Amino acid sequence: MKTAAANCLHKKYKHVFSVVSGLAYWIIGYALAYGEGNAFCGVKYWALAYAPETDYAKWFYNFVFAATAATIISGAMAERCDFWAYLVYSFSTTGEYSM
């Protein structure tokens, strides 16, 4: 019973962090994908700074998909890797989601 409770707690932490790692999209993902810049990636709108208000709906739409990408990873890696490895992988995948 002790192992089942630990696995349940582990899953809960992973799901909470999947949403938190969606914030990586807010900080860097939107700027890389939609910020003004060169042909490869954007260099403006880090954490939506100075982004036009008309872009907020587009940001939220893409934010939901970025957070969903993190939860798909969570299900695929369930009980198969170390928690810290999952945190790093999920944060980096979500931050670079739209590239």
C-alpha positions in Angstrom: 0.0 0.0 0.0 2.9 2.3 0.7 4.2 2.1 -2.9 0.7 2.7 -4.4 0.3 5.9 -2.3 3.8 7.1 -3.3 2.9 6.5 -7.0 -0.4 8.4 -6.6 1.4 11.4 -5.0 4.0 11.2 -7.8 1.3 11.4 -10.5 -0.4 14.3 -8.8 2.9 16.3 -8.6 3.5 15.5 -12.3 0.0 16.8 -13.3 0.4 20.0 -11.3 3.8 20.6 -12.8 2.5 20.0 -16.3 0.3 23.0 -15.9 3.1 25.0 -14.3 5.4 24.1 -17.2 2.9 25.6 -19.4 4.2 28.9 -18.0 7.4 28.2 -20.0 5.3 28.8 -23.0 4.3 32.2 -21.5 7.9 33.1 -20.7 9.7 31.9 -23.8 7.5 29.9 -26.2 5.3 32.6 -27.5 8.2 35.0 -28.1 10.1 32.4 -30.1 7.1 31.4 -32.2 5.3 34.7 -32.8 7.6 37.5 -31.6 9.0 39.9 -34.1 12.5 39.0 -35.2 14.3 37.2 -37.9 13.1 34.3 -40.1 14.1 31.6 -37.6 12.6 32.9 -34.4 11.2 35.9 -32.6 13.1 38.2 -30.3 10.2 40.3 -28.9 7.3 39.6 -26.5 9.2 37.7 -23.9 6.5 36.9 -21.2 4.1 38.8 -23.4 5.9 42.1 -22.6 4.8 44.8 -25.0 2.7 42.3 -27.0 -0.5 43.9 -28.5 -3.6 43.1 -26.6 -5.1 41.6 -29.7 -2.5 38.7 -29.4 -3.7 37.6 -26.0 -6.4 35.3 -27.4 -3.9 33.7 -29.8 -1.5 33.3 -26.8 -4.1 31.6 -24.7 -5.2 29.2 -27.5 -1.6 28.1 -28.0 -0.9 28.0 -24.3 -3.6 25.3 -23.9 -2.0 23.2 -26.5 1.5 23.6 -24.9 0.1 22.5 -21.5 -1.6 19.6 -23.2 1.7 18.5 -24.7 3.2 18.4 -21.2 0.3 16.2 -20.0 0.8 13.8 -22.9 4.4 13.5 -21.9 3.3 12.9 -18.3 1.2 9.9 -19.4 3.8 8.4 -21.6 6.5 8.6 -18.9 4.3 7.5 -16.0 6.5 5.8 -13.4 9.2 5.2 -15.9 11.7 8.0 -15.1 13.0 10.1 -12.3 10.7 13.0 -11.3 13.4 15.7 -11.8 14.1 14.3 -15.3 10.4 14.7 -16.1 10.4 18.3 -14.8 13.3 19.3 -17.1 11.9 17.5 -20.1 8.4 18.8 -19.6 9.6 22.4 -19.1 11.8 22.4 -22.1 9.3 20.7 -24.4 6.6 23.2 -23.4 8.8 26.2 -23.7 9.8 25.2 -27.2 6.3 23.8 -28.1 5.6 25.9 -31.1 9.0 25.8 -32.7 
